[in-house]
Amino acid sequence: MITFLMTVIVCVHIMGCFWYYSAKIYYFGPNTWVYESQLYDTSDLMLYLISIYWAISTISTVGFGDIHAYNERKLYTKILVEMIISIFWMIFGVGFFSFTVSSLSTLLGTLDTRSSHLQNKITFMDEFCT
């Protein structure tokens, strides 16, 4: 569980940094999530926390929509950095949760098998003793 949580924290941090950087490369100008959300006067720490909030809400498939990619108007002029990052993170989130659910269900199934295997050994020992 600790390894799982550390992996989530590292992945969320990296994606939050990418999200922050996607606006910073355009100097927080028009058509970035910072400008369109009217956060251009916000400190770097607060923008980082907002980026982490975006990463967590997106990977958890909640996606409130308050922070999202805004550079769709640059369809033919520039690379759609924010949209590409969002798409990648959403696909990663679906795969991540699918893997997590399957791992947990396998773990729970194995625990039941282990307990029944232990019970069989105890029953065998009781029969051997009698």
C-alpha positions in Angstrom: 0.0 0.0 0.0 2.8 2.4 0.8 4.5 1.7 -2.6 1.1 2.3 -4.2 0.6 5.6 -2.4 4.1 6.8 -3.2 3.6 5.9 -6.9 0.4 8.0 -6.9 2.1 10.9 -5.2 5.0 10.9 -7.7 2.8 10.6 -10.7 0.4 13.3 -9.6 3.4 15.6 -8.8 4.9 15.0 -12.2 1.7 15.6 -14.1 0.9 18.7 -11.9 4.3 20.1 -13.0 3.6 19.4 -16.6 0.2 21.1 -16.3 1.8 24.1 -14.7 4.5 24.2 -17.4 2.0 24.0 -20.2 0.8 27.5 -19.2 4.3 28.8 -18.3 5.7 28.1 -21.8 3.2 30.6 -23.1 4.1 33.0 -20.3 0.6 32.6 -18.8 -0.8 34.5 -21.7 -4.2 34.3 -23.4 -5.6 30.9 -24.2 -3.9 29.2 -21.2 -5.7 27.8 -18.3 -4.1 30.3 -15.9 -5.3 33.3 -18.0 -8.7 32.0 -18.7 -9.3 31.0 -15.1 -8.1 34.6 -14.1 -5.3 33.2 -12.0 -2.5 35.3 -13.5 -1.9 37.3 -10.3 -1.6 34.1 -8.2 1.7 33.0 -6.7 3.7 30.1 -8.1 3.0 28.0 -5.1 -0.8 28.5 -5.4 -0.5 27.7 -9.2 1.3 24.5 -8.3 -1.4 23.5 -5.8 -4.1 24.2 -8.4 -2.1 22.0 -10.8 -2.0 19.2 -8.3 -5.7 19.7 -7.7 -6.3 19.4 -11.5 -4.1 16.2 -11.7 -6.0 14.6 -8.8 -9.5 15.5 -10.0 -8.6 14.3 -13.5 -7.0 11.0 -12.6 -9.8 10.2 -10.2 -12.2 10.6 -13.1 -14.1 13.2 -11.1 -13.0 16.1 -13.4 -15.1 19.0 -12.0 -14.3 21.1 -15.1 -13.3 24.2 -13.2 -9.7 23.9 -14.4 -9.4 22.6 -18.0 -7.5 23.0 -21.3 -8.4 26.3 -22.9 -6.2 26.5 -25.9 -8.6 24.8 -28.3 -8.8 28.2 -30.2 -5.3 27.7 -31.4 -6.3 24.6 -33.4 -4.2 25.3 -36.5 -1.6 27.7 -35.2 0.2 26.0 -32.3 0.5 22.6 -30.7 -2.4 22.0 -28.3 -0.2 21.3 -25.3 -2.9 21.5 -22.6 -5.2 19.2 -24.6 -2.5 16.7 -25.3 -1.5 16.6 -21.6 -5.2 16.2 -20.6 -5.8 13.4 -23.0 -2.7 11.5 -21.9 -3.5 12.0 -18.2 -7.1 10.8 -18.7 -6.0 7.6 -20.6 -3.4 7.0 -17.9 -6.0 7.4 -15.2 -8.3 4.8 -16.8 -5.5 2.3 -17.1 -4.3 3.1 -13.6 -7.7 2.6 -12.0 -8.3 -0.6 -14.0 -4.9 -2.0 -12.8 -5.6 -1.0 -9.2 -9.1 -2.6 -9.1 -7.8 -5.8 -10.7 -4.8 -6.0 -8.3 -7.0 -5.5 -5.2 -9.6 -8.0 -6.4 -6.8 -10.5 -7.0 -5.3 -9.8 -3.6 -8.7 -10.4 -1.9 -9.3 -13.6 -3.9 -5.8 -14.8 -2.9 -6.5 -14.1 0.8 -9.6 -16.3 0.7 -7.6 -19.1 -1.1 -4.9 -18.9 1.6 -7.3 -19.2 4.4 -9.1 -22.2 2.9 -5.7 -23.8 2.2 -4.7 -23.2 5.9 -8.0 -24.7 7.0 -7.4 -27.8 4.9 -3.9 -28.2 6.5 -5.4 -27.8 10.0 -8.1 -30.4 9.2 -5.5 -32.8 7.9 -3.4 -32.4 11.1 -6.6 -33.0 13.3 -7.3 -36.2 11.3 -3.7 -37.3 11.6 -3.7 -36.7 15.4 -6.9 -38.8 15.9 
